[in-house]
Amino acid sequence: MASITIRNIDDRLKRKLRIRAATHGRSMEDEAREILRTALREPTPSNLAYSIRARIQPLGGVELEIPAREPIRSAPDFGTA
């Protein structure tokens, strides 16, 4: 197994990690591993449209009827009567 060293962690961040680890009954090292596992479990979509499509695609598509195009209406005449 590989190991990494993380330097220059803000004291407040380290304190939050210690509290979170204690809440879950783990060491800070185990908690950091779990956070990394969770964050890297699924690939991050490249854009919002991809994310929406991936979430809705299993539900199936919707066939929409496209209305026929109509001629452009004449502009209204606001002249004085």
Secondary structure, DSSP 8 states (H G I E B T S, - for coil): ----------HHHHHHHHHHHHHTT--HHHHHHHHHHHHHSS---SSHHHHHHHHHGGG----------------------
